[in-house]
Amino acid sequence: MTSDTGTDTSSPRAGAARDRELPLPALLALATAVFVTSLTETLPAGLLPAMSADLAVGEAAAGQAVTVYAVGTALTAIPLSAATAGWRRRRLLLAAMAGFAVANTVTAVSGSYPLTMVARFMAGVAAGLAWALLAGYARRLVPAPLQGRAVAVVMAGVPVALSVGVPAGTFLGGALGWRVTFALMTVVAVVLLGWIALLVPDVPGQEAGRRAPMVRALAVPGVVPVLSVTLVFVLAHTVLYAYIATFLDRIGMGGSADLVLLVFGAASLVSIWVVGAGIDRRLRALTLASVLLVGVAAALLAVFAHSPALVHVAAALWGLGWGGAPTLLQTAVADAGGDQADAAQAMLVTLWNAAMAGGGVVGGILLGLFGATAFPWSVLALLVPVLAVVTGARAHGFPERRAGA
């Protein structure tokens, strides 16, 4: 007997091997989709001077390319997820990646600021569609004991985009022009379309009889704690990350921003590996460790900002704490959501992007009122309720053991 992918399923030995192995070609395609969404979102941050000059606007206006993207994701993730709940997953993912190809092409050729903002908004819409399905898609490609590890492989696209993609894109933008960088993103998206079509198994959408109003997911035990942790944890991270260059400049380390971010990115990759190895057995412990590590990093930045060595140590601890956070939170909300996992995922994506947009606003207010040194203290204050919720959600949300692990 063979499956729809041509794999022999009649042998017990073959079945046992499948239970131990990850379908890496398919999962790496999904990880590349995460990479595309993350890099498309953050790439303008490294290209702002060139973009603003080319589009004849100030850098502050060009910087809204990131905000508009996040708004597009936050506004559309839930309604699009509800509207496409019955679509087959591969078809939906192909549509999202095609959206990225079109949006990045328009961005690359546009000479109009309003048109560029429209393209960025549409890229955010495609991201909302992709983020709401990617973690659930990965979980459905593997047996229950490997679901956390599969999500970890897919979410590795985030730190790779931040630690490798953004610096590489910034370098290419300086050498060849920012439009070439966005054109290359289109090329990646087109190649990915073929990869997904050839190597990612298809799975069905949700049956019509099992669909329920998305708000019903909030009544499932554990979903609200995970969503609240997501909102505040991402807000805390973004307040500092969005203004890290400003913070470093204020403490006399403006020239070391690239090295600090490199340390953060490398530590984030280590974090992804650690979380992937242990999430199926220790989701709660890893989430607590994630919050505590970011808290320790913030404390070091708050108290010992005068020491360059300790600032780099703080960056490493921050990366170790934060790198695996997307995997942990996506897995926790999917576990808690059960039959409403897709709806819960869409809500998480919406809150995640709302927190990112809010982090920029809150950070700007803090900078104006108290100065850059207030950032790490604000992170510590926000992490107190995060730690309290994770600690208290022992039965649902962040349990001692994952069901089926």
Stockholm file with secondary structure:
# STOCKHOLM 1.0

chainA/1-405         MTSDTGTDTSSPRAGAARDRELPLPALLALATAVFVTSLTETLPAGLLPAMSADLAVGEAAAGQAVTVYAVGTALTAIPLSAATAGWRRRRLLLAAMAGFAVANTVTAVSGSYPLTMVARFMAGVAAGLAWALLAGYARRLVPAPLQGRAVAVVMAGVPVALSVGVPAGTFLGGALGWRVTFALMTVVAVVLLGWIALLVPDVPGQEAGRRAPMVRALAVPGVVPVLSVTLVFVLAHTVLYAYIATFLDRIGMGGSADLVLLVFGAASLVSIWVVGAGIDRRLRALTLASVLLVGVAAALLAVFAHSPALVHVAAALWGLGWGGAPTLLQTAVADAGGDQADAAQAMLVTLWNAAMAGGGVVGGILLGLFGATAFPWSVLALLVPVLAVVTGARAHGFPERRAGA
#=GR chainA/1-405 SS CBCTTSCBCSCHHHHHHHHHCCCHHHHHHHHHHHHHHHHHHHGGGGTHHHHHHHHTSCHHHHTHHHHHHHHHHHHHHHHHHHHTTTSCHHHHHHHHHHHHHHHHHHHHHCCCHHHHHHHHHHHHHHHHHHHHHHHHHHHHTSCGGGHHHHHHHHHTHHHHIIIIIHHHHHHHHHHHCHHHHHHHHHHHHHHHHHHHHHHSCCCCCCCGGGCCCGGGGGGSTTHHHHHHHHHHHHHHHHHHHTTHHHHHHHTTCGGGHHHHHHHHHHHHHHHHHHHHHHHHHHHHHHHHHHHHHHHHHHHHHHHCTTCHHHHHHHHHHHHHHHTTHHHHHHHHHHHHHGGGHHHHHHHHHHHHHHHHHHHHHHHHHHHHHHCTTHHHHHHHHHHHHHHHHHHHCTTTTSCSSCTTC
#=GC SS_cons         CBCTTSCBCSCHHHHHHHHHCCCHHHHHHHHHHHHHHHHHHHGGGGTHHHHHHHHTSCHHHHTHHHHHHHHHHHHHHHHHHHHTTTSCHHHHHHHHHHHHHHHHHHHHHCCCHHHHHHHHHHHHHHHHHHHHHHHHHHHHTSCGGGHHHHHHHHHTHHHHIIIIIHHHHHHHHHHHCHHHHHHHHHHHHHHHHHHHHHHSCCCCCCCGGGCCCGGGGGGSTTHHHHHHHHHHHHHHHHHHHTTHHHHHHHTTCGGGHHHHHHHHHHHHHHHHHHHHHHHHHHHHHHHHHHHHHHHHHHHHHHHCTTCHHHHHHHHHHHHHHHTTHHHHHHHHHHHHHGGGHHHHHHHHHHHHHHHHHHHHHHHHHHHHHHCTTHHHHHHHHHHHHHHHHHHHCTTTTSCSSCTTC
//
